[in-house]
Amino acid sequence: MNNKIIGINVKKYRRAAGLTQEKLAEMLDISTVHMSHIECGHVSMSLEILVRLCEILKVTPNHILNGAYIDYAEMPSDSIMAGIPEKRQLLARKLIEVLRDCP
């Protein structure tokens, strides 16, 4: 599983629920720092935290784990590049730049 994608999804659903990181961390009984690390993709979460998170945000684990709510415009291009062969990365980076500049 890609922790960065999971973190992006957690952040999107948290915001959609109108919760701050601090409030969600409190509801999950974890530190705000740990919550931040989850959203940044620096750490993975336990199954227990995932289940409680889904209950709070009223989503399924599939939404969090499988990228049902990915905003690639906010995802660092290095995360996107991870699955692209090196020879094609230059072209892919140029394409991303063009797409980001589109209205």
Protein Blocks (a to p, Z undefined) as FASTA:
>chain_A
ZZklmmmmmmmmmmmnopafklmmmmnopafklmmmmmnopaccdfklmmmmmmmnopaf
klmmnopaccfklpcfklmmmmpcfklmmmmmmmmmmmmmpZZ
